[in-house]
């Protein structure tokens, strides 16, 4: 049986990567978990010995085929629970994400499949991420890529950093909310959204994916 900590790391690598062949830097995993680079590196070495990942010095880490299988199963459970918690229990999406992080480790494959069937086999989580086995290449643009005065709408939060979810939940922002870029600096982006001005740091702005108006 795969340990929870192993599942967490494999899931994080899947969430953070740009593509299946793009290594995720150790430093980025450190930012995601809030751990030191040394701690992350030690865990990656263990995962590599167990055959879940391949570490490329000075570049980062990629998933092996068995590692990707575990990551996809974890994401399927996580995103289905998020869908259930938000759609059926009216739990805010930031709280649903936190609860799903607990539930994702405990549900069996049978429970997961029945949960999906109960909800009509949804394709996307509340934050716009595809629910495995559906796979989808990232579409749209990261908010950090846009120029001032660009208008669009939010289509996905990925990876689902709790800080972003809490910020948007607090001001009532959901997917497909229109926005305009007001200001962009090296440190972050200020946007006008839901009749408010919101500043997102560079780290947070990189997780917000958008469609742009022509």
C-alpha positions, 0 to 999 in steps of 0.5 A: 500500500502506497503511503500518504506522503508518497501520494502527496508528493506524486500528486504535487509533481503531477500538478506542478509540471508543465508537461509529462516530460518537463522536470519539476524543480526541487525548489518549486516543490519546496515552495508548494509544500513549505519544506526546505530544499534539503527535505524535498531532495531527501524525499525525492531520493526515496521516491526514486529508489522505489521507482516512482520518479526519475531525478534529473540533477539541476533540472528537477523530477519527472514521474515514472509510469507507475508514479503517474498511475498513482498520481492520477488515481489520487487526483481522481479521488481528490477532484471527485470529492471536491465536486461532491463537497461543493455541489452537494454540501455547499462547502466553499471551494477553499474548504472543499479543497482542504477536506478533499486532501484528507478524503483522497487518501481513504476512499477505495476504488469502488467508493470512488467509482460509485461517487463519480457515478452518483454525480453523473461522472463529472469531467471537471473539479470546481477549480476547472481541473480535469478529473482523471481518466479525462486528460487535457493539455492546459488551455488559455494563459496564465494571468502573469503572462497578460499585459495591463488592460487585457480582459478575460475570464478565469477558467482554472486554478492550477495548482490549487494553492489554498491562498488563491482559493481563500482570496477568491472565496473571500471576494466571491470569485468563481470560475468564469468571472470576468476581470481586467488587468490593471497593473503588472509588476515584477512582483505580481499583478493587480486585477479588477474583478467582482467590482474590486481591485485585487493584488496577486503575488507572482506565485499566486498569479501563476496559478490562475489560468484565463481565457482572453477576450479578443 
